[in-house]
Amino acid sequence: MNYALTYDDIQLVPAFSNIKSRTNINLRTMLSRRYGLLNPIVASPMDTVCEFDMALKMAELGGVGCIHRFMSIEKQAKIVEQLCTAIHHDTDFNTSLAEAWGVMYDDWHGEINHVPIMAAIGVQEEDKDRALALVEAGANVLLIDVAHGDHQNVIDMIHWCKTQDDLVMVDIIAGNIATKEAAETLLAYGADGLRVGIGGGSLCTTRIKTGFGVPNVTSLEEVLKVSGVPVMADGGIRSSGDMSKALAIGAETVMLGSLLAGTDESPGQILETPKGLYKRYRGSASLETKVTHGQQTRNVEGESTTIPYKGGVKFIVNGLLDGVKSALSYAGAQNLTNFYPKYVVVTNAGQNEAKPHLL
């Protein structure tokens, strides 16, 4: 019998540390083969998480937002164009962040201030037009955004992207996957990054409806056995502690949905209710999402809900990054490159002990 682990099943083991101040810890990482970030947070390409406002704020904070694909090609390309304009013409932004990013890939047209502009595509024929339009608008990282990345359609889309002259400087992140074999396949066709996680999202019902999925820690470990490109952990991240565990296992970035939803920058209106302020949050394969965007109402593998309004996303992000920096200090790591603590598997009693159990 094979056992599989998720974030709640493990705890990281403290190690000797000589970190004088957590504020000096560096969280720079790689998003894909050629493009880097100042912190490891990626906003999920969900229609209640990431459009222009979220992507711009994530860039300002040192991460990246992936513009979702549940809109017309023209609208998505327009958002990318607006994002590029806002980033490359903001003097303060360029001075504070883009120059630091640029040293990672100063081969883009000789510039040193080209930050990642990320957008999602699918695997249908129209997504070839979508990819070209997004890149023309300024995108330099495309995420092939499907639930089951170990699929011929994904392979075909990677191959097509890699044979287009207009996409030569564009990195392709593919997924979602959960196995070593899937990673080997996508890497063989030229994927520049891998998105890992099947059925672990907060509103995902894939594991319930189909019985398929691999707990997040084990799926990351399997993919990392063969990966030669940056790996993104997607799904199941509920706290900075979960982020730290994913990064400790070897993920370069973590994709967040529910943690960033309900903020000022997430799409959607604030809803006033007798119980307080809320915003909508829904899975990409939920019935509500499919109905809203005129998709066929089949293969529903997600739920919809409302979540409490949270205010500005910068407060959420800064709190998460504080937790991750604290985690690195417990491991004696000055940066993510040197962050590789051991972990132990914990029992149910250990899981309970890890929480504020007096309350």
N, C-alpha and C positions, 0 to 999 in steps of 0.2 A: 504494500500500500504506500502510495506517495503522499506525503504531508505537504501542505502549502501554507504559507504564512502571510498575514497582512499586518498593517502597522500596529494594531492593538496587541498582536501576539509577541512583539519584541520590545526590548528596552536597550538603549545604547549604554555601553559601559564606560564610566569616567576613566580618564587617563591623566598622567602627569601634565600639568600646564604651567607655562611661565608667561601667559598672556597678561600684560599689565592693565590693559584697558580694552574692553569689548568694542569700544568705538573705533579702534584701529583695525579691526578685522575686515578683510577684503572679501567681498562676495562676488567679485567678477567671475563670469563663467561664459561658456559657449552655448549659443542657441542652436547653431548648425555648424557645418564644416568650416564655413568662412565668416560667420557673423556672430559677434559677441554681445554680451549684456553686462551691465554693472551690477545687477542682482538677478537671482534665478527665477523670478516670477513671470509667468506668461498668462495673460487673460484669455480665457477660453472663447472659441468662436461660436458663441451661443447668442441667439437674438435678444436675450434678456441680460447679456453680460457685456459684449464688446462691439461698439461702433466707434464713431469718431472721438467722442469725449473720453471714453475709457482708454482708447489707444493712445491719445495724446498725453493723458495724465500718466499712463504707465511709462511712456517714453521719458517724460519729465522726471519720473521717479527712478529711472534706470532699468526698468524691465521692458516688456513689450506686450502689446495687445494684438490679438489676431482678429482681423475684421471678418465677421461671419459671412456665410454665403447664402443665407436665406433671404435674398433680395435679388432684384434684377442685376444683370451685369453692369449696366450703366450706373446704377446707384452705388454699387460696391466700388467700382472704379472711381467714381466721383469722391467717395469718402477717402480712398487712398490718395487721390490727388490733393485733396484738402489737407490731409495729414502730412504729406511731403512738403507742401507749401508752408504749413505752420512750423514744422521742425526746422527746415533749412533757411528760414528767413527770420528766425527768432535769435537775435544776437546773444542774449543772455543764455539761452538754451545751448547754443553752439559752444559758447565759452565754457560752460560748466560741465557739460556731459559729452557732447559729440566729439570733441577733441580727444577725450579719454577713450571713447569707443574707437575712434579712427585708427589708433595705433595697431589695432588688431587686424585691420584689413585695408591698408592704405593703397591697395592696388586698384580700387574702383575709380577708374578715370583719373587717377592721380590725386584724388581728393583724400583728405584725412578726417572728414566730418560726416561720413555717410552712415547713418544709423539704420538698424534693421526696420524695414517696413513690411509687415507680415499680414497676409490675407489667406483665406481658405478657399479651396476649390473642391469640386466633387470629381466623379469619374465618368460622367456622361459626355457625349460628343460636344454638347454646348459648353462644357467646362474647358475645352481647348480654347474656345473664343474668350471665355472668362479669364483664363490664365494670361493670354496675350494682352487683353485689355488692362488687367491689373498691373502687369509689368510695364506696359506703356505709360500707365498712370504713376508709376514710381515704386511699385512693390519689388522687393529683392529677395523675399523669402515666401514661398508658397507652401501651405500645409494641405496635403491631400486628406480631407476630413471625412472619413467614413468609419463606421463602427467596426468593420472586420477588414483589417488591412492586409491579411494574408490571403489575397484574392487576385485573380487574374486581371480584373479591371484596374486594380491599383498598379500592378506591374506594367500594364499597357500605358497607363497615364505617366508613370515615371519615365518609361522609355520614350514616349512622345516628347515630354518636356526636355529630356536630355538630347534630343535630336533637333531642337529648334534653335536657330542662330540667335533669335531675339531673347532667348532665355539662358544664354551662356553664362551670365554672371548671377544667375538666380539659384539659390539653394532650395532643394525640395525636401521637405520633411514628410515622412509617410507613416501611416498607422491607421487605426490602432492595432497593436499586436500584443501577444502575451507569451510567445515561445521563441526559443533559440532558432528553430527552423524557419520561422517567419522572418526573423531578423536576417538570417543568412540570405534568404531569397531577395528581400528588399535591398539589401546592401549590394548584392550581385548586379542589380539593375541600376545602381547609382544613387540610391537615397543618400541625402546629405545630413539626415537626422531621423531619429525614430521616436515615435510617440507610443508610449507603452501603457496599457491598461484596458481590460475588457470587463465591462459590467460593474465597475466600481464607483460610478458617479452617484451623487447624492439623490438624484431622481431617476436613475437608470433601473430598468426592470429586466434587463437582458438575462441575468442569471436566474431569475425567477421564471421568466417565460420560456427560456430555451434550455436551461440547465448548464449552459456553457459559460466559462470564465475562469480566471486564475487569480487567486488573491494577490494583492499588489506587490508585496515584498518578493514573493517567489517569482512573479512575472518579470520584475525588474532584474532579479538575479539571473534568470534564464537568458534574457536578451543581452545582458552585459557580458555573458560568456563569450560572445562573438562580436559584439559591436565595436566598430572602429570609428564611429561618429557619435556626436552628442545625443544623449538619450533624455527624453522628456517623460516624467512621471505624470500620468493623467488619471484622476479619479481617486476618491477615498481620502483626500487631504482635508482634514477638518480643523487643523491647528498648526501652529509653528512647529510643534513637536513632530507631527507627521511629515511636514516638509523636511525637517532635519533628518529624519529616518530615511526618507527617499534619497536625499543628497548623500547621506553617509553610505548607503548601499552602492551609489555610483551614478545616480542620475545627475545630469548637469543643470536641468531646469525642472520646475514643477508647474503644471497647468492648473489654474484655479477657476472654478465656476461659482459655486454657492458662496464662497468666502468673499467674493467681490461683488456679487449680486446685491441688489437692494441699496446701492449707494447712489450718490448724486450722479455719478458718471455712467452708470449702467442705463441702457435704454428702458423706456417705459415711464409712465406717469406715477407719481406718488398717490397712493390711495388712502383717503381718510376713512377710518372706521371707528366705531365706539371704543375699540381696544387700542387704538393708536394708529400710527402711519405705517403703511406697507407698500411693497412693490411686487409685481409678478416675477416669478422665476419658473422656468419650465425646461424640461429636457429636450434635446434636439430631436429625439424620436418620439416625443409625446404627441398625443392626439391633438392637443391645443396648437402645438407648433405646426403640425401638418395641415390642420384646417386653416390656420391664419395665413399660411403661405401657399394655399391651393394645391397641396400635394395629395397623393392618393392616401386615403385613411386606412392603410393596412401596415402590417409589420410595426405596430405600435409597441415600443419598448422603452417608454419613459412616462413620467408623471409631471403634473403641473401643480403649483402652489403659490401662496403669497408668503413673503418673508418680511420681517420687520425692517423698516427704513433705517439705514445706518449712517447717513451723512456722507461726508467726503471720503473717497476711497483712500486718500493718502494716509489717513489715520489707521485704516485697516492694514495697509501695506507696511507702514512704519512699525506697527506693532508686531507683525509677522517677522519682519527682518530683525527686529530686536531679539525675538526668540531664537532665530537661527544663529545670530551672532553669539548669543549666550551658549547655544549648543556647541559651537566651535570652540569656545573657551573651555568648556568641560572636556573637550578632546585634546586641548593643547594645540589647536590648529589655527594658524594665522590667516589661512585662506582655504577655499574649497578644494584646491589641488591636494592639500595635505590633510584633508578631513576624511579619515577612514577608520573610525572607531570600530571595535568589536561590538557585537550585540548578543544578548541572551534571550532565549525564548521564555516567556513568563506564563504562569498558570492563571486561572481565573482569579485566584486570590491575589496574585501579583498585579493583575489589571486593576482590581479594586483598590489595592494599596497605593497605586500610582495616582489615584484621584484624591481630591480633598474629602477624605472619608469621615470627617467629623460632622460635615454638614448634612 
